[in-house]
Amino acid sequence: MPTPATPDLVLFNGRFTTLDRANPTAQAVAIAGGRFLHVGSNQEVLALAAAGTRRIDLQGRSALPGLIDNHLHIIRGGLNFNMELRWDGVRSLADAMAMLRAQVDITPAPQWVRVVGGFTEHQFVEKRLPTLEELNAAAPDTPVFILHLYDRALLNGAALRAVGYTRDTPAPHGGEILRDSSGNPTGLLLAKPNAAILYATLALGPKLPREYQLNSTRHFMRELNRLGVTGAIDAGGGFQNYPDDYNVIEELAEADQLTIRLAYNLFTQKPKQEKEDFLNWTATSQYKQGTDYFRHNGAGEMLVFSAADFEDFRQPRPELEAGMEGDLEEVVRILAQNRWPWRMHATYDETISRALDVFEKVNQDTPLAGLNWFFDHAETISERSIERVAALGGGVAVQHRMAYQGEYFVEQYGARAAEATPPVKRMLEMGVKTSAGTDATRVASYNPWVSLSWLVTGRTVGGLQLTPQRNCLDREQALRMWTENVTWFSNEEGKKGRIEAGQLADLVVPDRDFFACPESEIADTSALLTMVGGKVVYGAGDFAQFDEAQLPPAMPDWSPVRRYGGYGAWGAKDNGPLQQLARQAAAACACANACNVHGHAHGGAWNAQLPTSDAKSFWGALGCACWAV
């Protein structure tokens, strides 16, 4: 399909980092039909504009290709986002507990208050988790469930009653229910060594109705857009069944309401039934089926349960079953014969080397060349395994899990072992396809800038220097890990990932210059403008007027998203004064759902960047009813 010659939109007066080596910087871009038409100087691009062309002056701001997460549980995360209180980016346990208490006050029975991953105790100045006594004092009657990494879950007494755990509840396989001297559960669940008990317990909680799940998924995408994310590869996930749990994202795709380009992998759910799953799926689903916004991307990250080595670095490395290779070979042969790529969760080199034995065996009969298969995580992959991956034409998708668990890894294996865990720079030097992502929402935060900070600085979110400078990436390398490098993993090379004529028009204008800001500020970055396919999906500050993605308020009305927004509680940064203003205005206003300023466009007002320090300007811009709904 030929690209129209007249642009729909031009962005000018910018400082574009294109990642196109033939044209690395630009002042302006022209966009037509959802793709970049021209990338060059202000004069060149503005000369292409016609009377109907929209113009956005970037006012000297820097602009980057849109960020693409190589491993995000966006489908599962979207179904639950509106129910979850996010402690991602919260700097103190005192603030986190204040958020929890406030949420308890407005959460109706029988709903739970859930803090489901994305944080570590090391990010808090207190360097600890809440005690069970603190949880029970904060919420004597409302169930509270807190998931901390792959490591543990904390349940208050009301949550234990809700899930029915008593002294008669048997010990779970691969986990532990801690008990007091009388045998009664205390509320602490441990992964020993896998997180099955944690996730199975979480799955017992109430679910959102379908209408709310649609709303929740849109708000999760909006939060990702706020951080400059324009694409992701969904890695499936536990308790995410295909096709039932994909209905919501499919409905949004059909309604043209996706603001994230999504490639999805299929994740088997039942041990000993993996072969049947993949035989069925390869017969009924087609690799690459879909569109540039929603498309099938193969198998994984779970291929067979016997090969899963969950990374709880507080526990010794798990020993995999002796028969793992046979299970894995059956599935990999099905995938290779059907030309389906796969991704495989593998934390430790011991797992990777055994899996490579299988892949090499299959390759002798059914060549793997061109399949774009890869390992996920690979924290302790050896140089020999890297060589073997390269020889088979595979890749490695890394995530910033060490930024959240690095302290535990050092306790278990020592600081020297953590210096190249994973060995990102060495993999790039050896020519292995390598890209970056988050593994959000449970293990680490979905914030891409935390990952970029970790790649550049080698520090955990708790401030521990894990990676020496010689093993860190420079900022351009890190950015490529989050953009063009990811496209190989979804078989979309040349289609997106750079600001280049002919590629999909996905970009972000961050609120600071990624290449010039202090390293310590990288993780605090957010977007002023995010575009997907030439459409503004998020705008803030001077660019709020261009925002085309108006959302209804987060549903239900007690959703933590309404009060806190998301990462770092950005929606309530001035929480005390802000909530006081909200209460005062609501009390003075007779309306319930409509707003005289915005009508019913509460979603856009809610998400705008507003002068909250100035009460008159704040309420003049936002309107009281936008907070009253």
TARA-V628737 format. One record per residue. N is the residue number from 1. PSI is psi as a letter, one per 20 degrees, with the letter a starting at -180 (* if undefined). BURIAL is b if it has 9 or more other C-alpha atoms within 8 Angstrom, else e. Layout:
[[N	PSI	BURIAL] [N	PSI	BURIAL]]
This chain:
[[1	o	e] [2	q	e] [3	p	b] [4	q	e] [5	h	e] [6	p	b] [7	q	b] [8	h	b] [9	q	b] [10	q	b] [11	p	b] [12	r	b] [13	k	b] [14	r	b] [15	n	b] [16	p	b] [17	o	b] [18	h	b] [19	j	b] [20	o	b] [21	h	e] [22	i	e] [23	m	e] [24	h	b] [25	q	b] [26	r	b] [27	h	b] [28	q	b] [29	q	b] [30	p	b] [31	p	b] [32	p	b] [33	k	b] [34	j	b] [35	q	b] [36	p	b] [37	g	b] [38	q	b] [39	o	b] [40	b	b] [41	r	b] [42	g	b] [43	g	e] [44	g	e] [45	g	b] [46	h	b] [47	h	e] [48	i	b] [49	q	b] [50	a	e] [51	h	e] [52	j	e] [53	p	b] [54	q	e] [55	p	e] [56	o	e] [57	o	e] [58	i	b] [59	k	e] [60	j	e] [61	q	b] [62	q	b] [63	q	b] [64	q	b] [65	q	b] [66	q	b] [67	q	b] [68	p	b] [69	p	b] [70	i	b] [71	n	b] [72	p	b] [73	m	b] [74	h	b] [75	g	b] [76	g	b] [77	h	b] [78	h	b] [79	h	b] [80	i	b] [81	g	b] [82	i	b] [83	i	b] [84	p	b] [85	o	b] [86	p	b] [87	j	b] [88	p	b] [89	i	b] [90	p	b] [91	i	b] [92	q	b] [93	h	b] [94	g	e] [95	g	b] [96	g	b] [97	h	b] [98	g	e] [99	g	e] [100	g	b] [101	g	b] [102	h	e] [103	h	b] [104	h	b] [105	h	e] [106	j	e] [107	o	b] [108	q	e] [109	q	e] [110	k	e] [111	q	b] [112	q	b] [113	p	b] [114	p	b] [115	o	b] [116	n	b] [117	a	b] [118	j	b] [119	r	b] [120	q	b] [121	h	e] [122	i	b] [123	h	b] [124	q	b] [125	h	e] [126	i	e] [127	l	e] [128	r	e] [129	r	e] [130	q	e] [131	r	e] [132	h	b] [133	g	e] [134	h	e] [135	g	b] [136	h	b] [137	h	e] [138	h	b] [139	n	b] [140	h	b] [141	h	e] [142	p	b] [143	p	b] [144	p	b] [145	p	b] [146	o	b] [147	p	b] [148	o	b] [149	b	b] [150	j	b] [151	g	b] [152	r	b] [153	q	b] [154	p	b] [155	p	b] [156	r	b] [157	h	b] [158	h	b] [159	g	b] [160	h	b] [161	h	e] [162	h	e] [163	i	b] [164	k	e] [165	p	b] [166	a	e] [167	i	e] [168	i	e] [169	p	e] [170	q	e] [171	p	e] [172	q	e] [173	p	e] [174	j	b] [175	a	b] [176	p	b] [177	o	b] [178	q	b] [179	q	b] [180	a	e] [181	i	e] [182	j	e] [183	j	e] [184	q	b] [185	p	b] [186	h	b] [187	i	b] [188	p	b] [189	p	b] [190	q	b] [191	o	b] [192	n	b] [193	i	b] [194	r	b] [195	j	b] [196	g	b] [197	h	b] [198	g	b] [199	h	b] [200	h	e] [201	g	b] [202	h	e] [203	i	e] [204	i	e] [205	r	b] [206	q	e] [207	q	e] [208	q	b] [209	r	e] [210	g	e] [211	g	e] [212	h	b] [213	h	b] [214	g	b] [215	g	b] [216	g	b] [217	h	b] [218	h	b] [219	h	b] [220	g	b] [221	h	b] [222	g	b] [223	g	b] [224	g	b] [225	h	b] [226	h	b] [227	j	b] [228	j	b] [229	p	b] [230	i	b] [231	r	b] [232	q	b] [233	p	b] [234	p	b] [235	j	b] [236	c	b] [237	q	b] [238	q	e] [239	k	e] [240	n	b] [241	p	b] [242	p	e] [243	i	e] [244	g	e] [245	j	b] [246	i	b] [247	h	e] [248	g	b] [249	h	b] [250	h	e] [251	g	e] [252	h	b] [253	g	b] [254	h	e] [255	j	e] [256	l	e] [257	j	e] [258	p	b] [259	j	b] [260	p	b] [261	p	b] [262	p	b] [263	p	b] [264	q	b] [265	q	b] [266	p	b] [267	o	b] [268	q	b] [269	h	b] [270	p	e] [271	q	e] [272	j	e] [273	j	e] [274	g	b] [275	g	b] [276	g	e] [277	g	b] [278	h	b] [279	g	b] [280	g	e] [281	h	e] [282	h	b] [283	h	e] [284	i	e] [285	q	e] [286	p	e] [287	p	e] [288	j	e] [289	q	e] [290	b	e] [291	a	e] [292	i	e] [293	h	b] [294	o	b] [295	q	b] [296	p	b] [297	j	b] [298	b	b] [299	q	b] [300	a	b] [301	i	b] [302	o	b] [303	g	b] [304	q	b] [305	h	b] [306	i	b] [307	j	b] [308	p	b] [309	m	b] [310	p	b] [311	m	e] [312	n	b] [313	i	b] [314	i	b] [315	q	e] [316	q	e] [317	p	e] [318	q	e] [319	p	e] [320	q	b] [321	q	e] [322	h	e] [323	j	e] [324	g	b] [325	h	b] [326	g	e] [327	g	b] [328	g	b] [329	g	b] [330	g	b] [331	g	b] [332	h	b] [333	g	b] [334	g	b] [335	g	b] [336	g	b] [337	h	e] [338	j	e] [339	l	e] [340	p	b] [341	r	b] [342	q	b] [343	q	b] [344	p	b] [345	p	b] [346	o	b] [347	g	b] [348	q	b] [349	h	b] [350	h	e] [351	g	b] [352	g	b] [353	h	b] [354	h	b] [355	h	b] [356	h	b] [357	g	e] [358	g	b] [359	g	b] [360	h	b] [361	g	e] [362	h	b] [363	h	b] [364	h	e] [365	h	e] [366	n	b] [367	p	e] [368	i	b] [369	p	e] [370	j	e] [371	i	b] [372	l	b] [373	q	b] [374	q	b] [375	q	b] [376	p	b] [377	f	b] [378	l	b] [379	g	b] [380	k	b] [381	p	b] [382	r	e] [383	h	e] [384	g	e] [385	h	b] [386	g	b] [387	g	b] [388	h	b] [389	g	b] [390	g	b] [391	h	e] [392	i	b] [393	k	b] [394	a	b] [395	r	b] [396	p	b] [397	o	b] [398	q	b] [399	r	b] [400	l	b] [401	h	b] [402	h	b] [403	h	b] [404	h	b] [405	j	b] [406	h	b] [407	g	b] [408	h	b] [409	g	b] [410	g	b] [411	h	b] [412	h	b] [413	i	e] [414	q	b] [415	h	b] [416	h	e] [417	h	b] [418	i	b] [419	h	b] [420	m	b] [421	n	b] [422	r	b] [423	m	b] [424	g	b] [425	h	b] [426	h	e] [427	g	b] [428	g	b] [429	h	e] [430	j	e] [431	j	e] [432	p	b] [433	p	b] [434	p	b] [435	r	b] [436	q	b] [437	b	b] [438	h	b] [439	k	b] [440	q	b] [441	i	b] [442	g	b] [443	h	b] [444	r	b] [445	q	b] [446	i	b] [447	o	b] [448	h	b] [449	h	b] [450	g	b] [451	g	b] [452	h	b] [453	g	b] [454	g	b] [455	h	b] [456	h	b] [457	h	b] [458	j	b] [459	q	b] [460	r	b] [461	i	b] [462	i	b] [463	j	e] [464	p	b] [465	o	b] [466	g	b] [467	p	b] [468	q	b] [469	h	e] [470	h	e] [471	j	b] [472	r	b] [473	q	b] [474	r	e] [475	h	b] [476	g	e] [477	g	e] [478	g	b] [479	g	b] [480	h	b] [481	h	b] [482	j	b] [483	e	b] [484	h	b] [485	h	b] [486	h	b] [487	h	b] [488	h	b] [489	i	b] [490	j	b] [491	l	e] [492	k	b] [493	p	b] [494	i	e] [495	h	b] [496	r	b] [497	i	b] [498	r	b] [499	n	b] [500	q	b] [501	p	b] [502	h	b] [503	q	b] [504	p	b] [505	m	b] [506	p	b] [507	r	b] [508	p	b] [509	o	b] [510	r	b] [511	j	e] [512	r	e] [513	o	b] [514	h	e] [515	i	e] [516	h	e] [517	q	b] [518	q	e] [519	h	e] [520	i	e] [521	i	e] [522	g	b] [523	i	b] [524	j	e] [525	q	b] [526	r	b] [527	q	b] [528	h	b] [529	p	b] [530	p	b] [531	p	b] [532	p	b] [533	k	b] [534	j	b] [535	p	e] [536	o	b] [537	i	b] [538	p	b] [539	q	b] [540	r	b] [541	c	b] [542	i	e] [543	j	b] [544	h	b] [545	h	e] [546	i	e] [547	p	b] [548	j	e] [549	m	e] [550	p	e] [551	q	b] [552	r	b] [553	q	b] [554	p	b] [555	q	b] [556	a	e] [557	i	e] [558	j	b] [559	p	b] [560	h	b] [561	h	b] [562	h	b] [563	h	e] [564	i	b] [565	f	b] [566	c	b] [567	p	b] [568	j	b] [569	l	b] [570	h	b] [571	i	b] [572	l	b] [573	h	e] [574	m	e] [575	g	e] [576	f	e] [577	h	e] [578	g	b] [579	h	b] [580	g	e] [581	g	b] [582	g	b] [583	g	e] [584	g	e] [585	g	b] [586	h	b] [587	h	e] [588	i	e] [589	p	e] [590	i	e] [591	q	e] [592	g	e] [593	h	b] [594	r	b] [595	p	b] [596	h	e] [597	g	e] [598	j	b] [599	c	e] [600	j	e] [601	l	b] [602	h	b] [603	g	b] [604	g	b] [605	h	b] [606	h	b] [607	i	e] [608	q	b] [609	o	e] [610	q	e] [611	m	e] [612	i	b] [613	i	e] [614	o	e] [615	g	b] [616	g	e] [617	h	b] [618	g	b] [619	h	b] [620	h	e] [621	h	e] [622	g	b] [623	p	b] [624	h	b] [625	h	b] [626	h	b] [627	i	b] [628	h	b] [629	*	e]]
